[in-house]
């Protein structure tokens, strides 16, 4: 089985550590989900 490769745009790393203010909470959660999927072996960056 091959693991799908994904491209990580560099601004994603900024959102990982973004404050929980309005407009960032959703993006921060989405970015963390992507990194969790990578950690689980679902994707290869």
ZAGUGU-608613 format. One line per field, with one value per atom (N, C-alpha, C, O): residue in one letter; atom name; x, y, z. Coordinates in steps of 0.1 Angstrom, whole numbers, plus 5000, padded with zeros to 4 digits. Layout:
BEGIN
resn	[a_...]
name	[CA_...]
c1	[X_...]
c2	[Y_...]
c3	[Z_...]
END
This chain:
BEGIN
resn	[x_x_x_x_x_x_x_x_x_x_x_x_x_x_x_x_x_x_x_x_x_x_x_x_x_x_x_x_x_x_x_x_x_x_x_x_x_x_x_x_x_x_x_x_x_x_x_x_x_x_x_x_x_x_x_x_x_x_x_x_x_x_x_x_x_x_x_x_x_x_x_x_x_x_x_x_x_x_x_x_x_x_x_x_x_x_x_x_x_x_x_x_x_x_x_x_x_x_x_x_x_x_x_x_x_x_x_x_x_x_x_x_x_x_x_x_x_x_x_x_x_x_x_x_x_x_x_x_x_x_x_x_x_x_x_x_x_x_x_x_x_x_x_x_x_x_x_x_x_x_x_x_x_x_x_x_x_x_x_x_x_x_x_x_x_x_x_x_x_x_x_x_x_x_x_x_x_x_x_x]
name	[N_CA_C_O_N_CA_C_O_N_CA_C_O_N_CA_C_O_N_CA_C_O_N_CA_C_O_N_CA_C_O_N_CA_C_O_N_CA_C_O_N_CA_C_O_N_CA_C_O_N_CA_C_O_N_CA_C_O_N_CA_C_O_N_CA_C_O_N_CA_C_O_N_CA_C_O_N_CA_C_O_N_CA_C_O_N_CA_C_O_N_CA_C_O_N_CA_C_O_N_CA_C_O_N_CA_C_O_N_CA_C_O_N_CA_C_O_N_CA_C_O_N_CA_C_O_N_CA_C_O_N_CA_C_O_N_CA_C_O_N_CA_C_O_N_CA_C_O_N_CA_C_O_N_CA_C_O_N_CA_C_O_N_CA_C_O_N_CA_C_O_N_CA_C_O_N_CA_C_O_N_CA_C_O_N_CA_C_O_N_CA_C_O_N_CA_C_O_N_CA_C_O]
c1	[5008_5000_5009_5018_5006_5014_5006_4994_5014_5008_5007_5017_4996_4995_5004_5005_5010_5019_5011_5003_5013_5007_5017_5028_5014_5022_5018_5006_5027_5024_5029_5041_5020_5023_5029_5025_5039_5047_5038_5042_5028_5020_5012_5007_5011_5004_5011_5004_5024_5031_5028_5028_5025_5021_5008_5006_4999_4985_4986_4977_4995_4996_4998_4993_5005_5008_5000_5004_4990_4983_4975_4971_4972_4964_4949_4945_4942_4928_4918_4906_4922_4914_4904_4905_4894_4885_4892_4901_4887_4893_4905_4908_4911_4922_4918_4925_4908_4904_4901_4906_4893_4890_4902_4904_4910_4921_4932_4937_4933_4943_4938_4947_4925_4920_4922_4925_4920_4921_4936_4939_4945_4959_4964_4971_4959_4963_4957_4964_4946_4940_4949_4952_4954_4963_4976_4980_4981_4994_4991_5000_4979_4976_4974_4978_4969_4968_4982_4984_4991_5004_5011_5017_5009_5015_5009_5017_4997_4990_4994_4990_5001_5006_4996_4997_4986_4976_4982_4978_4991_4997_5012_5017_5019_5034_5036_5032_5042_5044_5055_5058]
c2	[4988_5000_5012_5014_5022_5034_5045_5046_5053_5064_5076_5080_5083_5095_5106_5108_5112_5124_5137_5138_5146_5159_5170_5168_5181_5193_5201_5204_5206_5214_5228_5231_5237_5251_5257_5254_5265_5270_5277_5277_5284_5291_5282_5287_5269_5260_5259_5258_5260_5259_5271_5270_5283_5295_5292_5296_5286_5284_5273_5273_5264_5254_5261_5256_5272_5279_5292_5300_5294_5306_5308_5298_5320_5322_5318_5316_5316_5311_5322_5320_5333_5344_5341_5331_5350_5348_5347_5355_5338_5336_5327_5321_5324_5315_5301_5291_5301_5289_5277_5266_5280_5270_5265_5253_5275_5272_5264_5254_5268_5261_5246_5237_5244_5231_5222_5210_5228_5221_5217_5206_5226_5224_5213_5204_5213_5203_5189_5179_5189_5176_5170_5158_5179_5174_5168_5158_5175_5170_5157_5148_5156_5143_5132_5121_5134_5124_5120_5108_5130_5127_5118_5108_5121_5114_5100_5090_5098_5085_5076_5065_5082_5075_5075_5067_5084_5085_5092_5090_5101_5109_5110_5109_5113_5115_5130_5133_5138_5152_5153_5164]
c3	[5000_5000_5000_5008_4991_4991_4998_4998_5005_5013_5004_4998_5003_4995_5000_5012_4991_4994_4993_4984_5002_5002_5003_5009_4997_4998_5010_5011_5018_5029_5026_5025_5025_5022_5035_5046_5034_5046_5056_5068_5052_5062_5071_5082_5067_5076_5090_5100_5090_5103_5112_5124_5106_5114_5121_5132_5114_5119_5130_5139_5130_5140_5154_5164_5155_5167_5169_5177_5160_5160_5173_5180_5177_5189_5187_5175_5197_5196_5193_5196_5188_5185_5173_5166_5171_5161_5147_5144_5139_5126_5126_5115_5137_5137_5143_5140_5152_5159_5149_5150_5138_5129_5121_5119_5116_5108_5116_5111_5128_5137_5139_5138_5141_5142_5130_5131_5118_5106_5103_5099_5106_5104_5113_5109_5126_5135_5131_5134_5125_5120_5109_5109_5100_5089_5095_5091_5105_5111_5119_5120_5125_5132_5122_5125_5110_5100_5094_5091_5093_5089_5100_5097_5113_5124_5124_5127_5120_5120_5108_5107_5099_5087_5075_5066_5076_5065_5053_5042_5055_5044_5047_5058_5036_5037_5032_5020_5040_5036_5026_5021]
END
